[in-house]
């Protein structure tokens, strides 16, 4: 399997940066799993070797015991050294050399199998059946302890079984007593059972490790989506907040805080939206609990109750892990400038900019509406035309600023005279019209 060079990335960083694939993570996970259990396996091997040597000391040649025990101790020291090498490696090197470390581990296990397989000749007494059975018992105990490691790699499992138990079976077949032949067949049957059990156990291990990596992948994807959501949530150019079933604010983004002219988020959290003025805006927030989206366009009361803004607001349901509506998410856009500009445009179209009273356009609209309503009415109405005498001379003598000031003064005095039902309009420079309905 190809293993990428991960440079200085740790496992978590590599996963976050997507520089390590699923298969590579699986190999690394398997490697970590094996090396965690290695000290226990080494301890079991050396204790087993010492115990077997002590038991067989009176029935097996001391020279054979010495050679076998010495090889076992040397292998134990080498594997212990190998374990501490792995332990002291950086995570980056383990990631980079995962295949190499795994091959070393498998090789050491096979060498252990060969050493224990040689016990069939070096630690197997010629005549003492009890001690022979003890040797076979130790072989199977050590074999079963290695099965958990080799179970996930079938070809290695078969090789290990072959090098560990073939010498014993050959030894038994070449012994003269018929009972040894029967024992050999029993061992063959046990070997087959061991392989089947180990094969099943291997599938369980691989599936468990695979499921773990799938979970890590899902968790990593979830974390990335969560990070992106909160990044979007905080940096969005519109206000966003979400609330619970009691219409209490649970979280708000930076833009919404700016809209409310606050810098401390805690001032807004748990604020109840029932306090907002207007039924329409409350209904827009409550629509989500019926599985609908809510919409509202109009004034919005900010935290500072002395000021209102105009907003375009949309709400959508917020679901919990079981798919039930737990609250709502609101996206709110400040359209105060848009509304103000529109109102200003309308005002400029219908009102005189200097005197701030209706202009000719608004007067004509009102007059048309008035005449339409008066067709079937016998009441009399009046339309008065006014102008300012010698206004041109005022402009020429004192300037337009004084003329403008004069116009404002005239309008101010006329507004004090004209009633609320009458319409007082400026139709041109110094000409005014008063519409008296009745």
Protein Blocks (a to p, Z undefined) as FASTA:
>chain_A
ZZddekjacfklmmmnopacfklmmmmmmmmmmmmmmmmmmmmmmmmmmmmmmmmmmmgc
fklmmmmmmmmmmmmmmmmmmmmmmmmpcfklmmmmmmmmmmmmmmmmmmmmmmmmmmmm
mmmcfklmmlmmmmmmmmmmmmmmmmmmmmmmmklmmmmmmmmmmmmmmmmmmpmblklm
mmmmmmmmmmmmmmmmmmmmmmmmmmmmmmmmmmmmmmmmmmmmmmmmmmmmmmpcbdcd
dddfkopafbdcfklmmmnopablklmgopafklpgcjklmmmmmmmmnopacddddddd
dfblmbccdddddddddddfkopafbdcdddddfklmmmmmmmmmmmmmpcfklopacfk
lmmmmmmmmmmmmmmpcbdcdddddddehklmmmmmnojklmmmmmmmmmmmmmmmpcfk
bccddfbfklccdddfZZ
